[in-house]
Structures are given as C-alpha cells and as structure tokens.
Amino acid sequence: MPVLSEPKASLSTRLAERLPEILIEAASVVFALLLALALNQWNERRELRERGAAERAAIRAELSENRLEIDSARPHLAEIRRQLRDAIDGKAAAAHELTVDLGVSLLSAAAWRAALATQATQTIDFKWMTNVAKIYELQDNYLHVQAAAVDQLTSIPAGGDKDAKAIAASLIARMDGLAQLADGLAKAYDDELGPMPAH
C-alpha cells in the first residue's frame, strides 16, 4: 500500500507558524541596538561631564595662579602710589628724581578660552560660568589699564625737562585706577576660591 505524503504547507502557513519566532528575533535585535545606543550616549555624557569637571578644575587652578600674581603686585602698586603722592606733595628726596618700578602682572586666560571652545562647558553650572566670566572680564580691564600705564611710563623721556612733581601728577590717576582694579580682582578671586591660605 503506497504511503501518501502529507501535502506541503503553503508559504503563508509556514510564515504564520514562524511569525512569533521572527518577531522575537526582530525585537531582540531592536532592543540590542537601542541598548547599545543608550549605553553609547550615557558614556558620551559621562565623558563630557568628566571633561567639564577637568576644565572647571583647570580654570580654578588658573585663577589661583592669577591671584598669586595680583597679590604680589598689590604691595608694589601701594608703594608706587605712596612715592607719587610724596613727589606731588614735595616730600620726595629730590625734586627732579622719580623712580617708578611697575612690575607687569601676567594674568592668564588660556584655560578659560580653551574651555569655551569645547562642548564640555555645557555640563558646568551656568551660574558658576557667569561668575567666572565676570572675573575674566575684570582681569581684561586690569591688563588694559596696566598696558596703558606701561605705555605712559615708557613715553616719559629719561632726564626730560619735566620735574618729578609734574610726572607724578600725570601718573597718579592711572596708578590709582590700577590699584583699585587689583583690589577688586583680589576680592573676586577670594570670592571664587576662598580666602588665601595663611603662609
């Protein structure tokens, strides 16, 4: 007696039978892709936060170095102002001698500018960034007035016909402004970094 073979299942029947398996495999692939994307985004955000924290630390270190520069300049500025006032008041030793030893403060903004060029600053607190931006603006003002003071000092001819009193009178306002900016910067640094540690 011949064996009758079962009729072959149609394509649609076979697809219907395998549909749950196909859907499970497709869902697994989609889930794996979504998980990989989520992990990648999480890793990128973590790296961005780490870079932001490193940039913040670099900015604070830069401000700390700048504070040391300003703290060393302030006594010199006070002495220059005293000498200029003595010359104006006629208390200087010689009416035709005046020495102004203005040291140049080198205030850096490299870390700040580098941080602004990256996306990592997006992870740093906006209020903190705004406060620090104001400090760097004050630094720029100080450097501008300091450059003008240096220009003014270098334009005075050595042994010229002006006496010390006249030269002192021409310098005092700029030196007062420079000293005030230095005091303001010192306070801004202390507000951000905390009081200067005692030596």
PyMOL commands that set and color helices and strands:
alter all, ss='L'
color gray80, all
select helices_A, chain A and resi 11-88+110-116+119-123+126-154+164-193
alter helices_A, ss='H'
color red, helices_A
deselect
rebuild
show_as cartoon
